[in-house]
Every structure is written in C-alpha cells, then in structure tokens.
Amino acid sequence: MVLRLLLYILIFGAIYFGIRKILRDWKQRFADIDKATRERDLNERKRPGVVELKRDHDGVFRPGDKADSDKSDKQDKG
C-alpha cells in the first residue's frame, strides 16, 4: 500500500513539474518573440519613409503633424 502511494506521488510530481517547465519555457519563448517584434518595430519606425499616424477627434487615423508628411515627401522626391 505504501509503495503504491509513493508511486502515485512520484508520477503526479513528475507530471506537475513537467507541465510547469513546459509552461515556463513557452512563456519565455513568447517573451523573446515579443521583444524581437518590439525591436523590429522600433527600427522600422526610424526609417525616413515612415509616417506616424495620430487618432483624430473623429476617430480616424491621420498623419500627426506637417513635419511627418514633409519628411516622407522629401524622401519620395529625392
């Protein structure tokens, strides 16, 4: 009886710690993907042809200010 109980405890412990490790690995992998995506977005934002959009009072996204649109116009012409 005691051997059976120890066997069950061992099996459930292995399953529990295995699931915890899998979840921890997935969480870290998703965090790495999010970090890489954020870095890529920040690098893309630095490019000269990118126009930053702002939400207008009516809820439509439009270029934020004249400087942003001028920046992209200069790149198109030059």
N, CA, C and O of each residue as an XYZ file, in Angstrom:
312
protein
N       0.820     -1.198      0.000
C       0.000      0.000      0.000
C       0.865      1.263      0.000
O       0.585      2.210     -0.735
N       1.891      1.272      0.808
C       2.772      2.434      0.886
C       3.534      2.601     -0.430
O       3.744      3.721     -0.897
N       3.941      1.487     -1.016
C       4.665      1.540     -2.284
C       3.784      2.121     -3.388
O       4.245      2.907     -4.215
N       2.521      1.726     -3.389
C       1.572      2.245     -4.379
C       1.392      3.754     -4.201
O       1.368      4.496     -5.182
N       1.267      4.199     -2.972
C       1.106      5.621     -2.688
C       2.344      6.409     -3.136
O       2.212      7.470     -3.746
N       3.532      5.901     -2.841
C       4.762      6.563     -3.273
C       4.860      6.614     -4.792
O       5.320      7.609     -5.352
N       4.435      5.558     -5.454
C       4.454      5.523     -6.912
C       3.519      6.586     -7.488
O       3.886      7.284     -8.433
N       2.320      6.715     -6.929
C       1.380      7.745     -7.390
C       1.946      9.148     -7.155
O       1.851     10.016     -8.023
N       2.527      9.358     -5.992
C       3.116     10.664     -5.683
C       4.239     10.983     -6.658
O       4.345     12.113     -7.135
N       5.072     10.002     -6.957
C       6.174     10.192     -7.894
C       5.662     10.518     -9.298
O       6.186     11.421     -9.950
N       4.659      9.803     -9.760
C       4.102     10.040    -11.097
C       3.453     11.419    -11.177
O       3.713     12.172    -12.115
N       2.615     11.753    -10.206
C       1.951     13.058    -10.230
C       2.955     14.202    -10.064
O       2.779     15.266    -10.657
N       3.995     13.994     -9.271
C       5.040     15.008     -9.125
C       5.775     15.242    -10.434
O       6.052     16.384    -10.801
N       6.091     14.155    -11.143
C       6.775     14.284    -12.433
C       5.891     15.015    -13.438
O       6.373     15.870    -14.181
N       4.621     14.688    -13.466
C       3.688     15.363    -14.377
C       3.580     16.843    -14.015
O       3.623     17.702    -14.896
N       3.440     17.142    -12.729
C       3.296     18.522    -12.274
C       4.517     19.358    -12.650
O       4.381     20.441    -13.220
N       5.709     18.853    -12.329
C       6.921     19.619    -12.626
C       7.198     19.684    -14.123
O       7.773     20.664    -14.596
N       6.807     18.676    -14.867
C       6.953     18.705    -16.322
C       6.073     19.764    -16.948
O       6.512     20.500    -17.831
N       4.834     19.845    -16.499
C       3.910     20.864    -17.017
C       4.404     22.259    -16.651
O       4.329     23.177    -17.467
N       4.912     22.423    -15.425
C       5.452     23.730    -15.027
C       6.614     24.141    -15.913
O       6.714     25.304    -16.304
N       7.494     23.201    -16.233
C       8.650     23.514    -17.082
C       8.202     23.874    -18.491
O       8.724     24.820    -19.081
N       7.255     23.143    -19.032
C       6.741     23.439    -20.373
C       6.129     24.835    -20.406
O       6.408     25.612    -21.319
N       5.307     25.155    -19.430
C       4.675     26.476    -19.388
C       5.709     27.586    -19.230
O       5.585     28.643    -19.849
N       6.722     27.353    -18.408
C       7.769     28.355    -18.217
C       8.560     28.560    -19.509
O       8.896     29.693    -19.856
N       8.859     27.468    -20.223
C       9.585     27.580    -21.493
C       8.763     28.335    -22.531
O       9.295     29.182    -23.250
N       7.474     28.033    -22.612
C       6.607     28.730    -23.572
C       6.520     30.205    -23.242
O       6.584     31.055    -24.129
N       6.374     30.504    -21.961
C       6.274     31.898    -21.541
C       7.537     32.660    -21.940
O       7.455     33.784    -22.435
N       8.696     32.054    -21.725
C       9.958     32.697    -22.095
C      10.070     32.850    -23.607
O      10.540     33.880    -24.091
N       9.645     31.844    -24.352
C       9.715     31.902    -25.817
C       8.834     33.034    -26.349
O       9.252     33.782    -27.233
N       7.614     33.160    -25.812
C       6.718     34.229    -26.249
C       7.272     35.596    -25.857
O       7.117     36.560    -26.606
N       7.915     35.692    -24.697
C       8.531     36.957    -24.287
C       9.664     37.329    -25.240
O       9.830     38.500    -25.580
N      10.445     36.335    -25.671
C      11.527     36.599    -26.629
C      10.974     37.076    -27.968
O      11.522     37.990    -28.583
N       9.892     36.456    -28.414
C       9.261     36.860    -29.676
C       8.737     38.291    -29.568
O       8.913     39.090    -30.488
N       8.090     38.616    -28.438
C       7.575     39.972    -28.236
C       8.707     40.999    -28.231
O       8.569     42.087    -28.790
N       9.826     40.646    -27.596
C      10.965     41.559    -27.542
C      11.542     41.784    -28.941
O      11.856     42.915    -29.312
N      11.680     40.714    -29.706
C      12.210     40.841    -31.073
C      11.269     41.666    -31.950
O      11.722     42.475    -32.760
N       9.968     41.463    -31.788
C       8.985     42.225    -32.562
C       9.053     43.704    -32.203
O       8.990     44.564    -33.082
N       9.179     43.995    -30.927
C       9.273     45.399    -30.491
C      10.530     46.060    -31.055
O      10.475     47.192    -31.536
N      11.657     45.359    -30.999
C      12.896     45.923    -31.547
C      12.775     46.160    -33.050
O      13.243     47.178    -33.559
N      12.149     45.222    -33.757
C      11.960     45.387    -35.201
C      11.074     46.595    -35.489
O      11.362     47.381    -36.392
N       9.995     46.740    -34.718
C       9.094     47.878    -34.917
C       9.802     49.208    -34.648
O       9.601     50.180    -35.375
N      10.627     49.246    -33.605
C      11.353     50.480    -33.305
C      12.346     50.813    -34.411
O      12.518     51.982    -34.758
N      12.996     49.800    -34.964
C      13.932     50.046    -36.069
C      13.200     50.499    -37.320
O      13.691     51.372    -38.036
N      12.039     49.928    -37.597
C      11.257     50.341    -38.764
C      10.750     51.767    -38.599
O      10.641     52.505    -39.578
N      10.443     52.154    -37.383
C       9.923     53.491    -37.123
C      10.974     54.567    -37.406
O      10.632     55.711    -37.702
N      12.244     54.198    -37.314
C      13.328     55.155    -37.555
C      13.547     55.433    -39.036
O      14.200     56.415    -39.389
N      13.016     54.591    -39.896
C      13.219     54.782    -41.336
C      12.580     56.089    -41.781
O      11.568     56.504    -41.216
N      13.159     56.748    -42.790
C      12.664     58.072    -43.198
C      11.294     58.050    -43.873
O      10.593     59.061    -43.813
N      10.877     56.974    -44.500
C       9.610     56.948    -45.221
C       8.403     56.623    -44.362
O       7.290     56.533    -44.880
N       8.594     56.446    -43.063
C       7.504     56.050    -42.177
C       6.807     57.290    -41.631
O       7.457     58.192    -41.102
N       5.494     57.332    -41.758
C       4.695     58.443    -41.254
C       3.951     57.960    -40.017
O       3.281     56.928    -40.055
N       4.067     58.702    -38.925
C       3.383     58.333    -37.699
C       1.956     58.865    -37.750
O       1.737     60.047    -38.014
N       0.995     57.997    -37.500
C      -0.412     58.388    -37.557
C      -0.928     58.686    -36.159
O      -0.557     58.024    -35.189
N      -1.778     59.683    -36.071
C      -2.427     60.055    -34.810
C      -3.930     59.909    -34.995
O      -4.455     60.127    -36.086
N      -4.621     59.536    -33.914
C      -6.077     59.428    -33.973
C      -6.670     60.828    -33.882
O      -6.390     61.571    -32.941
N      -7.490     61.181    -34.863
C      -8.116     62.493    -34.902
C      -9.343     62.492    -33.990
O      -9.711     61.453    -33.442
N      -9.968     63.646    -33.830
C     -11.127     63.759    -32.945
C     -12.305     62.907    -33.414
O     -13.144     62.525    -32.597
N     -12.386     62.601    -34.704
C     -13.490     61.773    -35.200
C     -13.146     60.282    -35.216
O     -13.943     59.468    -35.681
N     -11.963     59.923    -34.710
C     -11.586     58.522    -34.597
C     -10.821     57.968    -35.782
O     -10.457     56.792    -35.787
N     -10.572     58.796    -36.788
C      -9.841     58.360    -37.976
C      -8.357     58.658    -37.771
O      -7.995     59.718    -37.259
N      -7.505     57.721    -38.173
C      -6.067     57.930    -38.059
C      -5.573     58.765    -39.234
O      -5.842     58.460    -40.396
N      -4.839     59.835    -38.898
C      -4.279     60.732    -39.900
C      -2.838     61.052    -39.511
O      -2.448     60.852    -38.360
N      -2.033     61.553    -40.474
C      -0.666     61.944    -40.119
C      -0.690     62.946    -38.972
O      -1.524     63.851    -38.942
N       0.243     62.773    -38.020
C       0.240     63.571    -36.800
C       0.454     65.051    -37.012
O      -0.344     65.858    -36.534
N       1.505     65.432    -37.712
C       1.754     66.845    -37.948
C       2.387     67.021    -39.323
O       2.698     66.049    -40.012
N       2.569     68.264    -39.702
C       3.074     68.569    -41.041
C       4.507     68.062    -41.217
O       4.893     67.695    -42.327
N       5.291     68.037    -40.159
C       6.691     67.609    -40.257
C       6.785     66.147    -40.691
O       7.686     65.793    -41.451
N       5.876     65.296    -40.226
C       5.893     63.887    -40.620
C       5.617     63.730    -42.102
O       6.299     62.965    -42.784
N       4.623     64.448    -42.607
C       4.290     64.306    -44.023
C       5.364     64.944    -44.893
O       5.630     64.456    -45.992
N       5.989     66.028    -44.426
C       7.080     66.644    -45.180
C       8.266     65.701    -45.282
O       8.934     65.640    -46.315
N       8.522     64.974    -44.220
C       9.648     64.053    -44.210
C       9.477     62.980    -45.281
O      10.430     62.648    -45.987
N       8.271     62.440    -45.404
C       8.051     61.396    -46.405
C       8.030     61.984    -47.816
O       8.448     61.317    -48.762
N       7.548     63.227    -47.976
C       7.539     63.864    -49.296
C       8.960     64.108    -49.793
O       9.246     63.913    -50.975
N       9.844     64.528    -48.907
C      11.226     64.786    -49.297
C      11.913     63.503    -49.739
O      12.729     63.520    -50.660
N      11.592     62.401    -49.094
C      12.205     61.128    -49.467
C      11.706     60.665    -50.828
O      12.469     60.093    -51.606
N      10.437     60.906    -51.121
C       9.880     60.496    -52.406
C      10.505     61.285    -53.551
O      10.768     60.733    -54.620
N      10.743     62.576    -53.326
C      11.291     63.433    -54.383
C      12.792     63.238    -54.558
O      13.295     63.280    -55.681
N      13.516     63.023    -53.448
C      14.972     62.995    -53.506
C      15.503     61.659    -53.597
O      16.719     61.480    -53.654
